[in-house]
Amino acid sequence: MELSAITRPSETLSGQADSDQRVLDMWLHGKSEHTRRAYRADVERFLSFAQKALSAVALGDVQAFSDSLADLAASSRARTLAAIKSLLSFSHRIGYAPFNVGAAVRLPSVKNRLAERILPESDVHRLIALEPNARNRVLVRLLYAGGLRVSEVCDLTWRDVRERGDAGQVTVYGKGGKTRHVLLSVDTWHELAALRGGPNPDAPVFRSRKGGHLTPVQVLRIVRAGGHRAGIEEPVSPHWLRHAHASHALDRGCPISLVQATLGHASVSTTGKYLHARPGDSSARYLGL
């Protein structure tokens, strides 16, 4: 992008704010509503701390900001700094900032807690079976059976649902604007198809009480209430069901490349984390104790 497309931040204080805002909007373009909201809060916190325009930010500003986050959990600190590094890289890439000062900042190491968020199959089956509401039961089942992200489930319309023989499939628009098609089992398909109440292809699959799409917050409440009902002590979230899908499919011998394609992972290394979180064997079992 040419520099002339953006007001140079050295012109006026109001120009600085306007130019930074335009760069921020471009950086956030195409991201989900939840991501935009979280990243915008991170950036506003950083700029309030630095008290200068993005193009004038120096390495010391980012390091000082990192030090100011010392009281946060390592995961929260890493997420915040990752957002700032991404924005600074973008600003440099489009010619708004002379240097990518965030490149020299290292993110804090974060303990991998994936294993703690993988539910046993029995817990997932109980969570589904004990859900008294038909819509919510299909919702929870699809989160698990399809390995869908909460945003993907919320955005589904009947246009995205297709019959395939005696079963069916859903088409989802996932992370990074990528489209993928997920085949469903016969039982899951029949339960999903039974929810359809009319011919409108653009109607939400999972309707709210007001007739619109369910929001991610509403889905979280449904899943969390279901977890409590099923006697699961941990605060279950919709993404835990996606974790469970990946882990249980691999446990049952599904090829890792197929799990990767179904979940829409950009790299097989992401899918491979589930193998490390729940290994099939360990040298610890071979010791004479």
C-alpha positions, 0 to 999 in steps of 0.5 A: 500500500502506498504511503499516500493512502494514509495520512502521515501520523506526524501531521497533527494529533488528530491525524495520528489518531485517524491514521492509526485507526485506519491502519487498525481497521485494515489489520482487523478486516476479515477477522471474526467479531470476537477477534476484532473486539479482543484485538482492538482492546489489546491495541487500545491498551498498548497505545494508551501505554505508549502515548504515541502513534504506531509509526513512532513506536520503538522497541523499548515501548513494546518491551516496557509494555510487556513488562507492564503485563507481568501480573497477567497469566502467561497465556493472557500476556502471550495473547496480548503481545502476539496481537501487538506484534501482528499489528506492528508487522502489518504496519511495517508491511504496508509502509506505515511504520519504518521498522517492524520493531515487534519482531525482536520481542519474544513471547513468554512461554506458555504451558500447554494445557490442551490435555486438561481440555479434552473430555472423555467420550463418556462425558461428551455422550452424557452431556448430549444425552442429558440435554432436554431441549431438542435444538440445544441437543442437536447444537451440542451434538453438531459441535462435537460430531462436526468438530465445528468452531462456535462461530461456524455453528452460529453462522450456519443457515439451511443453505449450508446443509445438504443431504448426501445419500442417507446422511448429509453434510454441512458447509462451513466458512471457517478461520481465514475465510476458508470453506470446508465441507463436513460429512455427518453420520446418519443419526446426526444428520437425521437429528439436524434435519428434523430442526428445519421448520420452513423452506427459507434457505437463509434461515438460521439453523440454530435460531434464537428466541427472537428468530435470528442466529444464536450468538457465541455467548448464548452457545457458551451458556448452553454448553456450560449449563450442559456440562454442569448438568452432566456433572462435569466439574470443569467449565466446559466451552464449545471449543472443548467439544472440538478438542474432543472430536479431534482426540477421540477420532485419532484414538479410534484410528482416524488418519491425522490428515482427515482430522486436519481436513475436517477441522480445517487446520492450516497445518497437520502440526496443529492436529498433531498436538492432540497426539502429544496431549493423549499419547498412545504409549510412553516409555514410562510404562516400560520401567521396572517400578 
